[in-house]
Amino acid sequence: MITDNLIRIKAGIPEGVTLVAVSKYHPLSAIQEAYQAGQRIFGESRAQDLIIKAPAMPSDTKWHFIGHLQTNKVRSIIPYVDLIHSVDSLHLLQTIEREAARADKIVDFLFQAHVAMEETKFGLSQQELAELPSKWQPVDTPHVRLRGLMGMASNTDDERRIRADFMALKDSFQMLQKSYPSNTQIDILSMGMSDDHLIAIECGSTMVRVGSSIFSA
Ligand SMILES: *Cc1c(COP(=O)(O)O)cnc(C)c1O
């Protein structure tokens, strides 16, 4: 079932777009089945789940943290995480920097943008993203590496609205690239979930986060 879902979803995703299999709330057995089917990148949204699942999987499994991250949970996930999608404040970024330094690691991250009229209240507004360069420069935080932007579209059936949200995210992503011209590694635009990932890809997504259409019956 999971294998069939993965094959179907991968067939719809062009080369150059990375699939994150969002395994939150799903048991290790489901993750193992996806791994057997060739999937290597998994997304979790709770620190307490990630730190149980990650050590139980083969070491070439990659873990992305996609949920709201509390500063007091940062230390626990640092050993396992390959990319944090959900950096929504400079305070959180400073904490990740401190903990990554302590672990002698460099951690890749995305700023989370908030454009959608959805219930999630996390993420930086377009205005806050525009003001970032005056508040933060990569040299300030040598143990983290900015790789791009993550965002969500409004939770609606209105496809025009979804498309407009993704285009706004794409604009913010390009603004971020221009804001940090010497940082050439800003190459990840993480947007698109089970219901809207094909629209997101049309709008320029380079990384989709798909959960329920892989793991649910
Ligand atoms: C749960 C979640 C997803 C996956 O959503 P599905 O609709 O199950 O594909 C993607 N991104 C984030 C941030 C999530 O919390």
The ligand as an SDF file (V2000), in Angstrom:
LIG
                    3D

 15 15  0  0  0  0  0  0  0  0999 V2000
    1.5960   17.3280    8.2170 C   0  0  0  0  0  0  0  0  0  0  0  0
    2.4120   18.2470    7.4040 C   0  0  0  0  0  0  0  0  0  0  0  0
    2.6390   18.0020    6.0420 C   0  0  0  0  0  0  0  0  0  0  0  0
    2.0170   16.8210    5.3010 C   0  0  0  0  0  0  0  0  0  0  0  0
    0.6530   17.0550    5.1220 O   0  0  0  0  0  0  0  0  0  0  0  0
   -0.2400   15.9940    4.2880 P   0  0  0  0  0  0  0  0  0  0  0  0
   -1.4680   16.7800    3.9520 O   0  0  0  0  0  0  0  0  0  0  0  0
   -0.4860   14.8520    5.2030 O   0  0  0  0  0  0  0  0  0  0  0  0
    0.5270   15.6210    3.0930 O   0  0  0  0  0  0  0  0  0  0  0  0
    3.4540   18.8710    5.3640 C   0  0  0  0  0  0  0  0  0  0  0  0
    4.0240   19.9370    5.9710 N   0  0  0  0  0  0  0  0  0  0  0  0
    3.8300   20.2190    7.2680 C   0  0  0  0  0  0  0  0  0  0  0  0
    4.4800   21.4070    7.8670 C   0  0  0  0  0  0  0  0  0  0  0  0
    3.0100   19.3830    8.0280 C   0  0  0  0  0  0  0  0  0  0  0  0
    2.8130   19.6770    9.3180 O   0  0  0  0  0  0  0  0  0  0  0  0
  1  2  1  0
  2  3  1  0
  2 14  2  0
  3  4  1  0
  3 10  2  0
  4  5  1  0
  5  6  1  0
  6  7  2  0
  6  8  1  0
  6  9  1  0
 10 11  1  0
 11 12  2  0
 12 13  1  0
 12 14  1  0
 14 15  1  0
M  END
$$$$
